[in-house]
Amino acid sequence: MIAYKGVADGKDHIVVIKDLGEGKNVPIRIHSSCVTAETFHTSICDCEDQLNFALSVADEQQMGGVIWLNQEGMSNGLAAKLEQISYESRTGKYDPVTYHGEKFIDRREYNIAVEILKDLGISSVQLITNNPSKINEIQQLGIDVVSRIPCIINASSKQAISYLEERRRQGYLG
């Protein structure tokens, strides 16, 4: 486990790595923080399951790991995320991108993740993700994404199923 301080954002980010091999074709998940799932085990989203899946891939392959970015609530902050969750609970509308009829802007950035990959000597990855835009952004920032490892999780609650269906409908899941 390695901690990195983001120069641009001043936040602490964490890397959990099994092994890097030669720095090529390393299975990596670039994962944004989700305290509601990872600490309080909410049933609304699948973030904790995705994190655990990525760690299991690293264990199985004896290589790779997770870059855990401190970007709560699509980098809108924990308060905004809790407001969104409260709205979803009241209305039954589980939408990761829109609430109160307004766009919940995805402010996540992956520059720090690419800086971390380069610092670790990783030039190409098997990206553990469902998000097609994340693949494009990582490639545009200079890391070769040789393949995608789908992070398919079987949702266990009605809320999570609705949430994932809406994410897929809006193009956040490949």
C-alpha positions in Angstrom: 0.0 0.0 0.0 1.4 3.4 -1.1 0.0 6.8 -0.4 0.3 9.6 -3.0 -0.5 13.3 -2.4 -2.1 14.9 -5.4 -0.3 18.1 -6.4 -3.3 19.7 -8.1 -5.9 18.6 -5.5 -3.9 18.2 -2.3 -5.8 15.0 -1.5 -4.3 11.7 -0.5 -4.8 8.8 -2.9 -3.9 5.2 -2.1 -2.4 2.4 -4.3 -2.7 -1.2 -3.4 -0.4 -3.4 -5.6 0.2 -7.1 -5.6 3.1 -7.0 -8.1 4.0 -4.9 -11.1 5.9 -7.4 -13.2 7.6 -5.6 -16.0 5.1 -2.7 -15.9 3.2 -4.0 -19.0 -0.3 -5.4 -19.2 -0.8 -4.8 -15.5 -4.4 -5.4 -14.3 -5.4 -2.2 -12.6 -8.6 -0.7 -11.4 -8.8 3.1 -11.1 -11.4 3.4 -8.4 -13.0 6.5 -6.9 -13.7 6.5 -3.2 -17.2 5.6 -2.0 -17.4 5.9 1.7 -21.1 5.1 1.7 -20.4 1.7 0.2 -16.9 1.0 1.4 -17.4 2.0 5.0 -21.1 1.9 5.6 -22.0 -0.9 3.1 -24.9 0.8 1.4 -27.0 -1.4 -0.9 -27.6 1.5 -3.3 -24.4 1.1 -5.4 -21.9 -1.6 -6.3 -18.7 0.3 -5.5 -17.6 -1.9 -2.7 -18.2 -5.0 -4.8 -16.2 -3.5 -7.7 -13.3 -2.7 -5.3 -13.3 -6.2 -3.9 -13.6 -7.7 -7.4 -10.5 -5.8 -8.5 -8.5 -6.9 -5.5 -9.5 -10.5 -6.2 -8.2 -10.1 -9.8 -4.9 -9.0 -8.5 -4.8 -11.9 -6.1 -5.7 -14.4 -8.8 -3.2 -13.1 -11.3 -0.6 -12.4 -8.6 -0.1 -9.0 -10.3 -1.9 -5.6 -10.4 -4.1 -3.8 -8.0 -6.1 -0.7 -7.3 -5.5 3.0 -7.5 -8.0 4.4 -5.0 -8.7 8.0 -5.8 -10.1 10.3 -3.2 -12.9 11.6 -5.4 -16.1 11.0 -3.4 -19.4 11.5 -5.2 -17.9 11.8 -8.7 -15.6 14.4 -7.1 -18.6 16.6 -6.0 -17.9 15.7 -2.4 -19.5 13.7 0.3 -22.2 16.2 1.2 -23.5 16.4 -2.4 -23.4 12.6 -2.6 -25.5 12.3 0.6 -28.0 14.8 -0.7 -28.3 12.7 -3.9 -28.7 9.5 -1.9 -31.4 11.1 0.3 -33.3 12.3 -2.8 -33.0 8.8 -4.3 -34.3 7.2 -1.1 -37.3 9.6 -0.9 -38.3 9.3 -4.6 -37.2 5.8 -5.5 -35.4 7.2 -8.5 -31.9 5.7 -8.5 -30.0 7.8 -10.9 -26.2 8.2 -10.6 -26.1 11.3 -12.8 -29.3 13.3 -12.3 -31.2 14.3 -9.3 -33.8 17.1 -8.6 -33.9 17.3 -12.4 -30.3 18.7 -12.5 -27.2 17.1 -13.8 -24.9 15.6 -11.1 -21.7 16.5 -12.8 -19.0 13.9 -13.1 -16.0 15.9 -12.0 -13.6 12.9 -11.6 -10.2 13.4 -13.1 -7.7 10.7 -13.9 -4.5 12.8 -14.3 -3.3 11.8 -10.8 -3.9 8.1 -11.6 -1.8 8.3 -14.8 0.9 10.1 -12.9 0.9 7.3 -10.3 1.0 4.6 -13.0 4.0 6.4 -14.6 5.7 6.8 -11.3 5.3 3.0 -10.7 6.8 2.3 -14.1 3.6 1.0 -15.6 3.3 1.7 -19.3 0.3 -0.5 -20.2 -2.7 -1.8 -18.3 -5.6 -4.2 -18.4 -8.1 -1.8 -17.1 -10.7 -3.2 -14.7 -13.7 -1.1 -15.5 -17.1 -0.9 -17.0 -16.7 2.8 -18.0 -15.8 3.4 -21.6 -14.9 7.1 -21.1 -12.4 6.1 -18.4 -10.6 3.9 -20.9 -10.5 6.8 -23.4 -9.2 9.3 -20.9 -6.5 7.0 -19.6 -5.3 6.4 -23.1 -5.4 10.1 -24.0 -3.2 10.8 -20.9 -0.5 8.4 -22.2 -1.1 4.9 -20.7 -1.8 2.1 -23.2 -5.0 0.2 -22.3 -4.3 -3.2 -23.9 -7.6 -4.7 -22.7 -10.6 -4.2 -20.5 -11.4 -6.6 -17.7 -15.2 -6.1 -17.2 -16.1 -5.5 -13.6 -19.5 -7.2 -13.7 -21.2 -7.4 -10.3 -24.5 -9.1 -9.6 -26.5 -6.4 -7.8 -28.2 -7.8 -4.7 -30.8 -5.1 -4.0 -33.6 -3.5 -5.9 -31.9 -0.1 -5.5 -28.6 -1.3 -6.9 -30.3 -3.0 -9.9 -32.2 0.3 -10.7 -29.0 2.3 -10.2 -26.9 0.1 -12.5 -29.7 0.0 -15.2 -29.7 3.8 -15.2 -25.9 4.0 -15.4 -26.0 1.6 -18.4 -28.7 3.6 -20.1 -26.7 6.9 -19.7 -23.6 5.3 -21.1 -21.5 5.0 -17.9 -21.3 1.2 -18.3 -19.9 -0.5 -21.3 
